Amino acid sequence: MTDSEELAGRFEEHRGHLKAVAYRMLGSLAEAEDAVQEAWLRLGRAEADDIRNLGGWLTTVTGRVCLDMLRSRTARREEPMGDAFVPDPVLRPLSHIDPAEEVLHADAVGLALLVVLENLEPAERLAFVLHDMFAVPFDDIAPIVERSAAATRQLASRARRRVRGATPAAEPDLGRQKEVLDAFLAASRAGDFEALLALRHPDVVLRADSGVLVRGAAASKVVQGAKTVAEQALMFARFAQSAELVLVNGSVGVVNAPGGRVQSVMAVTIADGRITGMYILADPERLERLETPPSHR
């Protein structure tokens, strides 16, 4: 085995971890892949023999790449993404529910949390993701954001407060999540407005991200309130006929794929048996690139 082959093998051992870091930083699966690839290229240009802790080195390099990508994204965006933005979901078949596997699955971070992370400043997001999610010391994060360790600690603390204040409470039990969504689909298929209303928290928030090209009733929107959200569900009740339950970022969600082509993905947050948040991705361009469970390919 050549030195380059050995280095490639060592890098592959860390790829899953690096993608998990990049996904939490960027909320985009495609951009996460790009960030991991850039980390590999930078490793190829470095003196690998001088790197004592390859995993730590790759994590901080990936974080630096992601920070640059976030700053570039902010600089080139003419308009903010808006409250309707929904990050890329990670889908798996519902049959894969296994508590031991859920603990190990690298991408099991809810869309609700990723939505909150989108509202952080790039440096805040980096400090929070690397320290709070991956236990990277502040001394290692500080050079990336070009601040002292104490200032970096403050970045993470500020991000932590914002995350705690904005992340909705969520039912952790997958079986209970499934019960609520089974009832939701049944009510949608039957056109039962009262049942749809009863399944929603009074202050439920619906975020529907259809991309920039979709117009009309299906356009991107943010809707709040049980009655208004239930009315929206009735408008698109016909799509419930082809909807199925899947795992969306480690929680039970819904994919609508008539004829095997995904038209929308929905994640939810549930508390006390009622839906408190709905996150729907219906952007045709992004759905086209989505890796879907085998039954929907």
Long-range contacts (C-beta under 8 A, 24 or more apart in sequence): 7-43, 7-44, 7-48, 10-54, 11-40, 11-43, 11-54, 11-58, 14-54, 14-55, 14-58, 14-59, 16-106, 17-55, 17-59, 17-106, 18-58, 18-59, 18-62, 19-106, 19-107, 20-106, 20-107, 21-59, 21-62, 21-63, 21-66, 21-129, 21-130, 21-133, 21-134, 22-62, 22-65, 22-66, 23-88, 23-90, 23-107, 23-109, 24-109, 24-114, 24-117, 24-129, 24-133, 25-63, 25-66, 25-67, 25-69, 25-70, 25-125, 25-126, 25-129, 26-66, 26-69, 26-70, 27-87, 27-88, 27-114, 27-117, 27-118, 28-87, 28-88, 29-88, 29-90, 29-289, 29-290, 29-291, 30-88, 30-289, 31-69, 34-69, 35-62, 35-65, 35-66, 35-69, 36-62, 38-65, 39-65, 56-136, 56-140, 59-130, 59-134, 59-136, 60-130, 60-136, 60-140, 60-141, 60-144, 63-126, 63-129, 63-130, 63-136, 63-141, 63-144, 64-144, 66-126, 67-122, 67-123, 67-126, 67-144, 67-145, 70-122, 70-125, 70-126, 71-122, 74-122, 81-118, 82-220, 82-222, 83-207, 83-222, 84-207, 84-208, 84-209, 84-220, 84-221, 84-222, 85-115, 85-118, 85-207, 85-209, 86-111, 86-115, 86-207, 86-208, 86-209, 86-279, 86-280, 86-281, 87-111, 87-114, 87-115, 87-118, 88-281, 88-286, 88-290, 89-248, 89-249, 89-253, 89-265, 89-267, 89-281, 89-290, 90-248, 90-249, 90-250, 90-291, 91-246, 91-247, 91-248, 91-253, 91-255, 91-265, 91-290, 91-291, 91-292, 91-293, 91-296, 92-246, 92-247, 92-293, 93-246, 93-247, 93-293, 93-294, 93-295, 94-178, 94-244, 94-245, 94-246, 94-247, 94-252, 96-247, 97-174, 97-247, 102-174, 102-250, 105-250, 107-249, 107-250, 108-249, 108-250, 109-133, 109-249, 109-250, 110-170, 110-249, 110-250, 110-251, 110-267, 110-269, 111-248, 111-249, 111-267, 111-279, 112-167, 112-168, 112-170, 112-267, 112-269, 112-277, 112-279, 113-163, 113-167, 114-249, 115-207, 115-279, 116-162, 116-163, 116-166, 116-167, 117-163, 119-162, 119-166, 120-159, 120-162, 120-163, 123-147, 123-155, 124-155, 124-156, 124-158, 124-159, 124-162, 125-159, 126-155, 127-152, 127-153, 127-155, 127-156, 127-159, 128-155, 128-156, 128-159, 128-160, 128-163, 131-156, 132-156, 132-159, 132-160, 168-269, 168-271, 168-276, 168-277, 169-269, 169-271, 169-276, 170-251, 170-269, 170-270, 170-271, 170-276, 171-269, 171-270, 171-271, 171-272, 171-273, 174-251, 174-252, 176-270, 176-273, 177-251, 177-252, 177-268, 177-270, 178-245, 178-252, 179-273, 180-268, 180-270, 180-273, 180-274, 180-275, 181-245, 181-252, 181-253, 181-254, 181-268, 182-245, 184-233, 184-254, 184-275, 185-240, 185-243, 185-245, 185-254, 188-233, 188-234, 188-237, 188-240, 188-243, 189-237, 189-240, 189-241, 191-234, 191-237, 193-230, 193-231, 193-234, 196-230, 196-233, 196-234, 197-226, 197-227, 197-230, 198-274, 199-274, 199-275, 200-226, 200-229, 200-230, 200-274, 200-275, 201-226, 201-271, 201-272, 201-274, 201-275, 201-276, 202-226, 203-276, 204-229, 204-274, 204-275, 204-276, 204-277, 204-278, 205-229, 205-276, 205-277, 205-278, 206-232, 206-277, 206-278, 206-280, 207-277, 207-278, 207-279, 207-280, 208-232, 208-280, 208-282, 209-280, 209-281, 209-282, 209-283, 210-282, 210-283, 211-282, 211-283, 211-284, 211-285, 211-286, 213-284, 213-285, 214-282, 214-283, 214-284, 218-282, 229-278, 239-263, 239-264, 244-295, 244-296, 246-293, 255-292, 255-293, 255-296, 257-292, 257-296, 260-296, 260-297, 262-287, 262-290, 262-292, 262-296, 263-287, 265-290
